[in-house]
Amino acid sequence: MIAHLDLDAFFAAVEMHRRPELRGRAVIVGGDPQGRGVVATANYAARRFGIRSAMSASEALRRCPDAVFVRPDIAHYREWSQRVWDLVRELSPAVEQLGLDEGYLELPDEGAAEAAHAVRRAVAEGVRLSCSLGVATCKVVAKVASDRDKPGGVTVVAPGDEAAFLAPLVLRALPGVGPRTDARLAAAGLTTIGELAALDDEALRALAPGRHGEDLRRRARGIDPRPVAPVPAERISISCERTFERDVADARELEEVGREMAGRVAGMLRARARAARTVTVKLRYTDFQTVTRGQTVRAATDDEEVIWRTARTLVSRALEERDGALRLLGVGVSGLSAERQLTLF
């Protein structure tokens, strides 16, 4: 069995440990509510006001004027995250960490529910943090299940019940269904995961052609062959991003900022004696729609020019699909290894 572990309101929970006087208050970790900041996470007291991640900090303040805003301290959160995952690795034979606050782990087929509750208790007692777990035979169902009983719950989907568990849920609950896909499926009258799962080949090709559509239908049916892939505990990606003081549409200004970030990313790679196989970009528009694009390069690299040329192509393609001013631009790399491409010039 596979479990998806999600630390509940992780950044906010860590801040409440650091500042106990915040307990009982609505706590929002993110940018300046008087500027152009966004919400990174909010505790459950704040979420009762409809505050969610990626919402503008100014809107969060409007909804909850008494909220306490805290600027993110990623280095501090990384220390707490390492404590959690070091503990989890002692309880599972295989752990795939996806980020600071979530990941997959293998559990025994017999007694999976008891093992998941044991992990939850260990995190609560050993690190004083709350986590929620979803347990299923595959990753996609486990991830959806981990969101069903928050905070601090364990949801187990028995083998054979995967499709029935997913069927009544809204389409956006399925990983891989973003705003555009959701809108396209909704326009065709589909609102639940079960309705997507029931599409025949012809209808699927009309609504979501190609491999992406096939993958979505397979996941909607509770089929996901991906195994838990243990990864080293070291950092698995490096990125830089900037939220602009004013919306930026000028291509020359975007290029200057993007090139600067590519240089910073390359410098961090070299400092860690690492190279990257995949370059990603992140664009956030004025309406807060966020788009990410990625491309794998031919050889692992730490070269600023290679990273920037790839990132510039990705940004150009994204802006061709949707033009407009940006409030945020980011450049990142992943697929890190110790092998580096030789730079001749």
Stockholm file with secondary structure:
# STOCKHOLM 1.0

chainA/1-345         MIAHLDLDAFFAAVEMHRRPELRGRAVIVGGDPQGRGVVATANYAARRFGIRSAMSASEALRRCPDAVFVRPDIAHYREWSQRVWDLVRELSPAVEQLGLDEGYLELPDEGAAEAAHAVRRAVAEGVRLSCSLGVATCKVVAKVASDRDKPGGVTVVAPGDEAAFLAPLVLRALPGVGPRTDARLAAAGLTTIGELAALDDEALRALAPGRHGEDLRRRARGIDPRPVAPVPAERISISCERTFERDVADARELEEVGREMAGRVAGMLRARARAARTVTVKLRYTDFQTVTRGQTVRAATDDEEVIWRTARTLVSRALEERDGALRLLGVGVSGLSAERQLTLF
#=GR chainA/1-345 SS CEEEEEETTHHHHHHHHHCGGGTTSCEEEESCTTTTCBEEEECHHHHTTTCCTTSBHHHHHHHCTTCEEECCCHHHHHHHHHHHHHHHHTTCSCEEECSSSEEEEECCSTTHHHHHHHHHHHHHHHTCCCEEEEEESSHHHHHHHTTSSTTTCEEECCTTCHHHHHTTSBGGGSTTCCHHHHHHHHHTTCCBHHHHHTCCHHHHHHHSCHHHHHHHHHHHTTCCCCCCCCCCSSCCEEEEEEEEEEEECCHHHHHHHHHHHHHHHHHHHHHTTCEEEEEEEEEEETTCCEEEEEEEEEEEECCHHHHHHHHHHHHHHHHHHSCSCEEEEEEEEEEEESCCCCCCC
#=GC SS_cons         CEEEEEETTHHHHHHHHHCGGGTTSCEEEESCTTTTCBEEEECHHHHTTTCCTTSBHHHHHHHCTTCEEECCCHHHHHHHHHHHHHHHHTTCSCEEECSSSEEEEECCSTTHHHHHHHHHHHHHHHTCCCEEEEEESSHHHHHHHTTSSTTTCEEECCTTCHHHHHTTSBGGGSTTCCHHHHHHHHHTTCCBHHHHHTCCHHHHHHHSCHHHHHHHHHHHTTCCCCCCCCCCSSCCEEEEEEEEEEEECCHHHHHHHHHHHHHHHHHHHHHTTCEEEEEEEEEEETTCCEEEEEEEEEEEECCHHHHHHHHHHHHHHHHHHSCSCEEEEEEEEEEEESCCCCCCC
//
